[in-house]
Amino acid sequence: MSTKDFTVLVTGGAGYIGSHAVLALLDSGYDVVVLDNLTTGFRQTVPDDAIFAEGDIEDSALVARLIAEHGIGAIMHFAGSIIVPESVENPLKYYHNNSAKSRTLIESAVTNGVKHFIFSSTATVYGVTGLVQIPEDTAKHPTNPYGMSKLITESMLTDVAAAHDFNFCALRYFNVAGADPEGRSGQSTEGATHLIKVAVEAALGKRDSVAVFGTDYDTHDGTGTRDYVHVSDLVAAHVLALEKLIQDPDTSHIMNCGYGRGFSVIDVLDAVDRVTNQEIPRVIQGRRVGDPDSLVSDNRLIKQTLPWQPRYDDLDIIVAHALAWERKLSEKSG
Ligand code: UD1
């Protein structure tokens, strides 16, 4: 039985970040309905305590029915496409999945009386800034359609919140990594390209080595630097953001979500070696197209706005949790 007044609709709740948000909401006493079309999500990652609807956020009749039947009071919107190079090759897919479908979903929210909306945005909206830490008011110049497709949705939300009885929080994620500390969910995507996922796959013998893309960046050791944030801390910020939206219904927020510190590729690989007590072979390669030197959040705004107290701001812990999940995946696949 929920201790809260309403149910939360989580789109993309069978995906990596969405599934962790479902766990965080259930742990906080919310009832949850997951809407996922399972193109990239996994049905089995949705816990039995959540109601699951297979379908698309573009299906307005379905969304209206879910809102009415389950008393949906807020939407957490994770569904979308996230592969940067694919967005360059197929921009219309990204403007459809991330912008146009979001527009339809926001309309469904407004039309059916859902007043609170949380949106997964990305640090990619900033593009290359040259800043050590990026505050939210930095000029936005996304260097790829993925980032632009998310920025468009932020703009739609801003305009809709000004016009209707509706507020929102967009969280601009830095590099999300790790897995649920209790081993209930993790990153299951096959053929993943993200550094920590790739490195723990290598640690378990699923790959021979890890490529280091570029050693001539303007960073402390020449390799690319990122603000790796544990997925459980990230989703905890979403639950706090929801509570803030409920408490203060006239205010919306766009905030970075990161720890405000950076680790290089070498720092990450050293952490994986430490945690696994082995040396994973590293293969130095050229730069990957479009990668900025450094992406680190200025996180003062989220810290001022929400009582967010990260619990896993430790690279070794992030790696250890990612590794534990990867091991679980290996055991499942035999
Ligand atoms: C990118 C996006 C991010 C998006 C995410 C989802 C940008 C700037 N960031 O993160 O917004 O949410 O993808 O797809 O577009 N690296 C290696 N070897 C590897 C893999 C990565 O050296 O095998 C390096 C990269 O060059 C980079 C760092 O590791 O310096 C992190 O890369 P990755 O994990 O792929 O994430 P981003 O590209 O930062």
Residues whose N, C-alpha, C, O or C-beta is under 5 A from the ligand:
A	BS01	UD1	I82 I83 V84 T122 A123 T124 T193 H194 L195 V198 A211 V212 F213 G224 T225 R226 V265 R288 D291
